[in-house]
Amino acid sequence: GRTFRVADYRGRPLFLAFVPDLGVDTRVQARSLAASMARFEESGGKVFLIVDTDRASAAALHAEEKLPY
């Protein structure tokens, strides 16, 4: 339920992953990003997975995949 603005992260690396849906391919990509989190964190970076869906579905994906972002 939080709003994020790119300006809030000025000066930090951002990785914005735009995905079309919450299907199998997105879940594979989400897991891959999660496995790479240490590299993003070392650089002070922030990862966002962006999808046009409702909050409940996004929260379910986050919980099911135990995403650190």
PEJOGI-V284669 format. One record per residue. N is the residue number from 0. RES is the residue in one small letter. NEAR is the number of other ideal C-beta (glycine too) atoms within 10 Angstrom. Layout:
# PEJOGI-V284669
((N | RES | NEAR) (N | RES | NEAR))
This chain:
# PEJOGI-V284669
((0 | g | 4) (1 | r | 3) (2 | t | 5) (3 | f | 11) (4 | r | 7) (5 | v | 10) (6 | a | 6) (7 | d | 9) (8 | y | 14) (9 | r | 8) (10 | g | 5) (11 | r | 10) (12 | p | 11) (13 | l | 13) (14 | f | 14) (15 | l | 10) (16 | a | 15) (17 | f | 9) (18 | v | 17) (19 | p | 10) (20 | d | 11) (21 | l | 17) (22 | g | 10) (23 | v | 8) (24 | d | 11) (25 | t | 18) (26 | r | 15) (27 | v | 10) (28 | q | 13) (29 | a | 22) (30 | r | 13) (31 | s | 10) (32 | l | 19) (33 | a | 15) (34 | a | 10) (35 | s | 12) (36 | m | 14) (37 | a | 8) (38 | r | 9) (39 | f | 17) (40 | e | 13) (41 | e | 8) (42 | s | 10) (43 | g | 10) (44 | g | 15) (45 | k | 17) (46 | v | 19) (47 | f | 14) (48 | l | 21) (49 | i | 11) (50 | v | 16) (51 | d | 9) (52 | t | 15) (53 | d | 8) (54 | r | 8) (55 | a | 8) (56 | s | 12) (57 | a | 15) (58 | a | 11) (59 | a | 13) (60 | l | 18) (61 | h | 14) (62 | a | 9) (63 | e | 11) (64 | e | 15) (65 | k | 8) (66 | l | 16) (67 | p | 13) (68 | y | 16))
